[in-house]
Amino acid sequence: MKLVMAVVQDNDAGRLIEKLSQKKFGLTKLASTGGFLKSGNTTLMIGVEEERLEELLAIIEKMCKPRKKIVTPLPAGPADAYVPYPVEVLVGGATVFILDVERFVKV
């Protein structure tokens, strides 16, 4: 068994959760915040048998496409030295961690 932790943008989370539920994947949803853009993310914890791992990854890849967005970065230094210029960044997609599960117990 594997534990998949998928960090996805909030805009993609609803459709992804719906699709995973249709395909009978059990999951837990956690609210999270990205470090770079300081925007909302959703972290999904999904327990999956190894035989279904590739199916799960394909669904995540299909539902969470990267896209470009114009943002104004937040200041990182002294406020008087900060000039806010909008920059184009890539958002969306998913960051996926796959962990081995030593033991799984449901009580």
N, C-alpha and C positions, 0 to 999 in steps of 0.2 A: 504494500500500500504506500501511496505517496500523499504528502500534503502540499498542495499548490497554493501559494500566496500570490495573487495577481493584483497589482496596483494599477487601477484604471481611472481615467478622468471621469468626473461625475456625469458629464454629458453622455458617456458611453455605458455607464453602469446599469441603468434601467433596462435597456434592451438586452444587455448581456445576461443579466440575472434572469430575465424572462426566458431567454433561449436555453440557459442552463437548467432552469426548472422544467421546461418542456422535455428536455433530454434526460431528466431524472438524476441530475447531479445535485448532491446535497452541498449546501454552502452556508457560510456565516459572513455577514456583511459588517464591515467596520468603517466608520468615517475616519478619514485621514487628510492631512494637508501636505502638499508638496513643498519641498524646501526652496526651490529656485523661484517659482512663480507665486508661491504662497497662496495657491488656489486649492479648491476642494478636490479631493480624490476619494475614491472608494477602494478599500482593500478587501478582497474576497479571500476567505480561507476555504479551500475546497479539498475534501478528502476524496481520493480516487484510487481505484484499483489500477495496477500497472497496465492492464490490458486496455483500459479506456483513456490512458494518458494522452495519446496522440489525438484522439477524438476531441478531448477537452481543449488541447492547445490549438487545434484547428478552429474551433468555435471562437476562442478568445481572439485569435488572429483575424478572423472574418468580421467580428463585431466591433473591434477596437482599432480602427484605422488611424494612422497619424495624419495630421493636417497642420497647415501653417496658420499662425495667428500673430497679429500685431499687438504688442504689449509695451507699456511704459514700466521699466524696472523700478523697484523701490530703492531708495538710497542705501548705500552700504557704508558710507563714510560721513564726514561732516556735512551738514545740510547746506552750508554756504558754498561748498565745492561741487555740489550735485546739480547737473543739468539734465533734466528728464527728456531724453530722446527716445521715441518709440523704436523698438527693434522687432524684427520678425523672428519668431521662434517656432519650433516644431512641437506641437502638443498632441495629446491623444496616444493611440497605441496602447501598449501595456508593458509593464515590467513584471516579469513572472519569475518567482523563486520556486524550485521544486526540491522538496525535502523528503528524505526517507523517513518512514514512520516505523519505529521499533515495535510499538504496541498501540492498538486501537481498542478502546472499551467504550461501549455505549450503555449508560445506566438510566 
